[in-house]
């Protein structure tokens, strides 16, 4: 079933169901079922979506999916997946005029996703045991951001995201000295964890123009314009160690031989909270170079613009939380158009500032301090494509 889009612009219902018993297709002697026997994967999807117009706009959808392998008799389903989102809200925007400053540009959204995943087999399909193996969870996400100008020429954006995950089953781990093994026990009941992060970016645009036109001269290349967009960013992801605990590994003599860290949220459908602190500064520079040339058409009043480099980008990062090898490799990418924009050339390279030891292992020493060049070229690539059409051969272009 596929609903006509004109039937209801704000809601939509679709369904495609292909469901069957694995053994039915394997034992059936009906030739009509031969294609189904040879195709060992069956899949279904049923979805409904609805848009609630207004300010803010709300979108929601409900989806149920099914996938089964008739050879292994394994069935995977989502019953259901529910998603909803609220469009961007500016709580401090003025009633009239353009938004200005850090406060008026503050905006946030709200997203929620709930899932119920089931993995079962043909023999347990829609029996009580099928529901016992269900994995479910709900995730709420609220991204918050703002942007504003600094000293008129610099643009600064700041972003943070608050995520809260609800689960209905966690785990408890302990070491059983008698069995000499780690025991993992499921713990039924509601539990939740929250995470957040922060990032900011400061950038500007610089323009440079070199004019070749001089009095009494009309050169073919009249001017070259260079546009540079430098930016610096900062990202931080806190460590959520409060959601982690340890269990002791004890030998036969009662001596603790090891302490193993784990979180009760491991194995959840949305993963576990991060327990590794990360903080980094990113640096990037993008370039665009164009030229103004005298048009071959003598009747043209304005010079013709051609692109020398569509883009030439450099980026790297510095890991503030690392204890060694803090600098990331310098990544360079670029591209341009040639032969009246019919040929595209794209290229890239990765340059590493750190040296290698005798075993070709990266060490915490700059390559230039180890008797080498400033960077080591670790990879490079180039792609060239050319566009052909009938107009290339009929003389029209």
N, C-alpha and C positions, 0 to 999 in steps of 0.2 A: 504494500500500500504506500502510495506517495501522494500526499495532499497537494492539490493545486495551490500555488502560492497566492493566487488571487482570492481564494476562498476566505482566508482570514489573515490579513497582513501581519497581525501581532502574535499569532500562534501557528504552530506547525506540528503535524503528527506524521511520522513515517514508521514503517514496519517492514522488515524482511526476515522471514523465519524459515530456516532450513534445519529441521530437527528430525532425528530418527534413531532407532535402535541399532547399535553396532552389529549385533548378531543377525538382525533381520536381513541386512544387506549381504552378510556373509553366507547365509543359508538359503536365500531366495534363489529360485531357479527361473524366475520371471526375467526374460531378456530386457524388459523395460528398465529393470533395476541395475543392469550391468554398468552404466555410467556412474551410478551412485556407489557401487562396490569398488570401482577403480579409483574414485575420488574419496580418499580416506579422511577428508576434513570437511566438517559441517560447521556453519557459522550463522548466527542470527543477531539481529539488532532491532530494538524497538525504542523509539525516542519521541519525546514531546518537549517542545520549547515554547516559552511565552515571554513576551516583552510587555512591560507595564510602562507606558509612556508617561512623561512628566519630568519634573526637575526635583530630585535626580531620577534618571531612568533606571529601571530594575529589569534585569534579564535572568531568567531561570530555565533550567532544563532538567529532565529526568530521562535517564537512559538505562536500558537493560540489555546486556549482551550475553552471548553464549558461543562457545567454541568447543568442538569435540573432535577427537581423533578416533575413528572407528577401528583402527588397528590396536592401539593401546587401551581404548575404552576410557580414556581420561577426558573429563569434562571440566572446563573453566567457565565460570559465569560471574557477572556483576549484577546483583539483584538488590537494589539498583545503584546507579551513580547519580547523585543529585548535586547540581551546581547552581549557584546564584551569585549575582554581582550587582553592586550599586555603582553607577557611573560617578565620575570625578566630581567632588564637591569642594567649592571654595567658600569656607565659612565666613571669611572676613573680606570678601570682595565688595567693592563699592556698588551701590545701586545703579549708578550711572558712571560712564567714563571707563578709562583703561586701568587695569590693575597695576599698581606700582608698589615697589618695596617688598621686603621680606615677609611682612605680615599679610598683606593683601593677596600675595601669591601662594600662600599656604593652601595645599589641597590634599585630599585623601580619597581613597576608595575603600570598598569593602567587598571581599570575596569569601565564599564558603564552598567547600566541597566535602561531600559525604559519600563514602563507598562501603559496599558490602560485597566482598569477594569470596567466592566459593570454588574450591577444587574438589571434585568427587569423581566417581566412576559410574558406569552404566548401572551396575547392580545396586547402587545406593541412591540413584537419581530420585529426588523428591521424597526420600525417606528421612527419618529423624536424624540418622547419622550424618546425612549431608549437611544439615544445619549446624551440627556440632563442630564442624571444621571451618566454619565461616570466620573470615577476618574482616574487621570493620574499623572505621575511624572517621573522625570529622576534623577538618582543618579550617581554621579561620585565618584570614590574612588581611592586614590593613597597611597598605603602603602609604607613606606620608612624604610629601616633597614640597619644595619651594625653590624659587629662583629670583635673582635680583641683580642689579648692576652695582659695581664698585668703582668709584673714581671715573664713572661715565663710560670707560672703555673696556672694563672687565666684566664678564658674566660669571656669576657663581650660582651653582645649583647644589642643593643638599637633599639627600634622600635617606629615609629610614623605613624599616619594615618591621611590623610586629606580627608574629605568627603564633597562634595557639592551637595545639593539637590535642584532641580528645580521643582517648582509647577506652576500650571496655574489657581489656585483658592485658595484664602485664606478666612478668616472670620473676621468679625468685630462684637464685642459684646458691648452692652450697656443695661442699666436698664431703662425700660419704667415705669415711675412712675404712669402713667394713667392706664396701664394694670397690674401694679404690677407684672411684670415678666421680665425675661432676654430675650432680642431680639438678635438673631444671624443672621447676614446678610452675604450672600456670596459676595465675592469681586472677580470679574473676572479680569484676567490679570497675567502676568508673575511676579514671585517673587522667591527668593532663600535664602537659609541659609547654612552656612558652619560650620562644627564641626571638631575638631581634638583631639587627645589624645597622650599620651606618656607613654612608659614603658621601663624598662631596667632590665637586669638580670646579676648577677655576680655569677659564679660558678667555682668549681674546683673538682678534683678527688684525693682522698687519698687512698693509698694502704697500707695494713698491712699484714705481714706474720709471722706466728709463726711456727717454725720448730721443730718437735718432734724427728727427727733423731739424734741419738747420736752414738758416736764411739762404735762399737761392738754390737749395737742394731738395730733391724729392726722392729719398731712398726707397728701395723696395720694402725693407723692413722699417716701419715707421716708429714702432714703440713695442716694448716688452713689459708686460705686467706680471708681477710675482705676488701671489697671495699666500701668506703663512698663517696657520692657525695653531699656535702652541697651546697646550693645556696640561694641567697637573691635577691629579686626583688623589684622594685618600680613601682607603677602605679599611674597615675594622669589623671583624666577626668575633664577638666575645666567646669565652669558654664557659660552658654550662656544666661545670663539675658537680654542682649540687644535685644533679640527677644521676650521679654515678656512685657506686659503692664497690666494695671488694669482698671476696671470700678467700679463705686461707686453704692452701693445699698442705695437708699434714701427712707425714709418713707413718710407718708402723710404730715408730718409737715415740710418736706424739710430738715430733718436732715440725714446726712450720717451715716448709721448704720454698714456698712461693705465695705471693698475694696477687690475685688476678682481679683486674678491674672490669666491671660490667655495668650496664644500665638496665633497669627493669623494663625499659621501653624498647629493647632490641627485638627485632623480628616484626615490628609493626609495619603496616602498609605504607606509612609515611616516613619510615626510617626512625632514627634516634637523634636526640639533640647532640650538637657538636660539642666535643670536649677538648678541642684544640684551638687555642687562641691564635688568631692571625691578624696582622696589621701590615699594610703595605702602601707605598706611594707609587703611583703610576705617572709616567711622563710620556707625552706624545707630541708629535709635530707633523702636521699635514701641509703639503705644498701644492699649489696649482700655478702653472706658468702658461701664459697666453701671449700671442704676438698679434700686432696689427700690421697688415701688409697691404701694399698698393694693389687694388683690384685690377685684374686683367681687362675688365670691362671699362673702357675709357669713359663711359657715360655715368658710371657709378660715382656718387658724391662722397660716400663714406668708405673708409678703408675696410678691408675684410679681416675678420677675426679668425685666427687658427689656433688650435690647441697644441702646445709643445709637449706638455705633460698634463694629462687629466688629473693625476694625483701622484704624489710621492710622499709616502708616510713612514715615519720612524716611531717606534714605541718600545719602552722598556719599563721595568718596575724594580723597586727596592723593597725587600722584605724586612720590615722593622722588627718583626718577632723572631727572625732566624738568628742562629748563632754562628752561621758560616754561609758562604755562597749567597750573600744577600741580593746581589744584582741578578736580575733575569737577563737572558740573552736579548740582544737588540734585534728586533724584527723590522725588516725593511720591505715595503711593498710599493708597487707603482704600476702605472698603466698609461697608455696614450693611444691616439687614433692616427693612422697614416693613410695615404692614398685616398684622399677625399672621404675620410671616415669609413672606408670599406675594410680596412685592416685594423684589427685590435691587437695590441701587444700588451701583455701583462707579465710582470716579473716580481720576484721576491727573493729574499735571502735572510738567513738567520746568522747572527754574529755573536759569538760567545766571548766575554771578556776574560774568562778564567782559563788557566793553563791545565795541561794534562801531565800526569806523571808517566813513568816508564811503562806502566800497565794500561795506558790510555784511559785512566780514570781521572775525572775532573777533581782538581784540588783547590783549596781556598787560597789561591795566589793568582794575582793578575798575570795574564799572558805576557804583557809588556815587561813586567818585573822578572819574568822567567827567561828573558832573552828573546822573546818573540815580538810580534806586532801588537798593535793595540787590541785587535780582535782576531778571533779564529773563525773562519768561514766554516760553519757546520752543515749548511744546506743551502741550495739555490734552486730556483725553478723559473721557467719561462713558458708562456703559452702564447701562440700566435694564431689568429683566426682571420679568415677572409670571407667576405659576403659577396656572393654572386647572384645576379638576377638577369632576366632576359634583356633588361635595358643596357647591360654591359656589352651586348653583342649587336644591338640594333642601331648603335650610333647616337641614341638619344641622350646619353649621359657619358 
